[in-house]
Amino acid sequence: MKTTPPEIEKDFGRDMKTFEQLPTKTKELELLQLEAEKSTGQTSVVLNEMIREKSPKALS
């Protein structure tokens, strides 16, 4: 028996307002992550390294 997934609400205007309210550092990391997902090869490696360098260190 197949179940249909719930419909995802798409409201670009509201999503953009939410994104604009994020702190600058978070926005920068989000944009880098988006670019890393779209890229391949060495470019992806470089972007992921930049993300690791800019993201807060995990608590040990």
DODRENTI-594659 format. One line per 3 residues: number of its first residue (from 1); their letters; for each residue x, y, z of N, C-alpha, C. Coordinates in Angstrom, 1 decimal, m for minus. Example, Ala and Ser with C-alpha at 12.3 -4.5 7.8 and 13.67 -1.06 7.14 Angstrom:
BEGIN
1) AS) 13.2:m5.7:7.8:12.3:m4.5:7.8:13.2:m3.3:7.8 | 12.8:m2.2:7.1:13.7:m1.1:7.1:12.9:0.0:7.9
***
This chain:
BEGIN
1) MKT) 0.8:m1.2:0.0:0.0:0.0:0.0:0.9:1.2:0.0 | 0.7:2.1:m1.0:1.5:3.3:m1.1:0.8:4.5:m0.3 | 1.6:5.2:0.4:1.0:6.4:1.0:1.6:7.6:0.3
4) TPP) 0.9:8.6:0.1:1.4:9.8:m0.6:2.0:10.7:0.4 | 3.2:11.3:0.1:3.8:12.2:1.1:3.0:13.5:1.2 | 3.1:14.1:2.3:2.3:15.4:2.5:2.9:16.4:1.5
7) EIE) 2.0:17.3:1.1:2.3:18.3:0.2:3.2:19.4:0.9 | 4.3:19.7:0.3:5.2:20.7:0.9:4.7:22.1:0.5 | 4.5:23.0:1.5:4.0:24.3:1.2:5.2:25.1:0.7
10) KDF) 5.0:25.8:m0.5:6.1:26.6:m1.1:5.6:28.1:m1.0 | 6.3:28.8:m0.2:6.1:30.2:m0.1:7.4:31.0:m0.1 | 7.9:31.3:m1.3:9.2:31.9:m1.5:9.3:33.2:m0.7
13) GRD) 8.3:34.0:m0.7:8.4:35.3:0.0:8.6:35.1:1.5 | 7.9:34.2:2.1:8.0:34.0:3.5:9.4:33.4:3.8 | 9.8:32.4:3.0:11.1:31.8:3.2:12.2:32.8:3.1
16) MKT) 12.1:33.7:2.1:13.2:34.7:1.9:13.2:35.6:3.2 | 12.1:36.0:3.7:12.1:36.9:4.9:12.7:36.1:6.1 | 12.5:34.8:6.2:13.1:34.0:7.3:14.6:34.0:7.1
19) FEQ) 15.0:33.8:5.8:16.5:33.7:5.5:17.1:35.1:5.9 | 16.5:36.2:5.5:17.0:37.5:5.8:17.2:37.8:7.3 | 16.4:37.1:8.1:16.5:37.4:9.5:17.6:36.6:10.2
22) LPT) 18.2:35.6:9.5:19.3:34.8:10.0:20.5:35.7:10.3 | 21.3:35.3:11.2:22.6:36.0:11.4:23.5:35.9:10.2 | 24.3:36.9:10.0:25.2:37.0:8.8:26.0:35.7:8.6
25) KTK) 26.6:35.3:9.7:27.5:34.1:9.6:26.7:32.9:9.1 | 25.5:32.7:9.6:24.6:31.6:9.2:24.2:31.7:7.8 | 23.9:32.9:7.3:23.6:33.1:5.9:24.8:32.7:5.0
28) ELE) 25.9:33.1:5.4:27.1:32.8:4.6:27.4:31.3:4.6 | 27.2:30.6:5.7:27.4:29.2:5.7:26.3:28.5:4.8 | 25.1:28.9:4.9:24.0:28.4:4.1:24.3:28.5:2.6
31) LLQ) 24.8:29.7:2.2:25.1:29.9:0.8:26.3:29.0:0.3 | 27.3:28.9:1.2:28.4:28.0:0.9:28.0:26.6:0.7 | 27.1:26.1:1.6:26.6:24.8:1.6:25.8:24.5:0.3
34) LEA) 25.0:25.5:m0.1:24.3:25.4:m1.4:25.2:25.2:m2.6 | 26.3:26.1:m2.6:27.2:26.0:m3.7:28.0:24.7:m3.7 | 28.3:24.2:m2.5:29.0:22.9:m2.4:28.2:21.7:m2.9
37) EKS) 26.9:21.8:m2.6:26.0:20.7:m3.1:25.9:20.7:m4.6 | 26.0:21.9:m5.2:25.8:22.0:m6.7:27.1:21.7:m7.4 | 28.3:21.8:m6.7:29.5:21.6:m7.4:30.1:20.2:m7.2
40) TGQ) 31.1:19.9:m8.0:31.7:18.6:m8.0:33.2:18.7:m8.0 | 33.9:17.6:m7.7:35.3:17.6:m7.8:36.0:18.5:m6.8 | 37.1:19.1:m7.3:38.0:19.9:m6.5:37.2:21.1:m5.9
43) TSV) 36.3:21.7:m6.7:35.6:22.8:m6.3:34.7:22.5:m5.0 | 34.1:21.3:m5.0:33.3:20.9:m3.9:34.2:20.7:m2.7 | 35.4:20.1:m2.9:36.4:19.9:m1.7:36.7:21.3:m1.1
46) VLN) 37.0:22.2:m2.0:37.5:23.6:m1.5:36.3:24.2:m0.7 | 35.1:24.2:m1.2:34.0:24.8:m0.6:33.7:24.1:0.8 | 33.8:22.8:0.8:33.6:22.1:2.1:34.6:22.4:3.1
49) EMI) 35.9:22.6:2.7:36.9:23.0:3.6:36.6:24.4:4.1 | 36.1:25.3:3.3:35.8:26.7:3.7:34.7:26.6:4.8 | 33.7:25.7:4.5:32.6:25.6:5.5:33.1:25.1:6.8
52) REK) 34.0:24.1:6.8:34.6:23.6:8.1:35.3:24.7:8.8 | 36.1:25.5:8.1:36.9:26.5:8.7:36.0:27.6:9.3 | 34.9:27.9:8.7:34.0:29.0:9.1:33.0:28.6:10.1
55) SPK) 32.7:27.3:10.2:31.6:26.9:11.1:32.2:26.8:12.5 | 31.3:26.9:13.5:31.7:26.9:14.9:32.3:25.5:15.3 | 33.2:25.5:16.1:33.9:24.2:16.5:32.9:23.4:17.4
58) ALS) 32.8:22.1:17.1:31.9:21.2:17.9:32.5:21.1:19.4 | 31.6:21.1:20.3:32.0:20.9:21.7:32.4:19.5:22.0 | 33.5:19.3:22.6:34.0:17.9:22.9:33.7:17.6:24.4
***
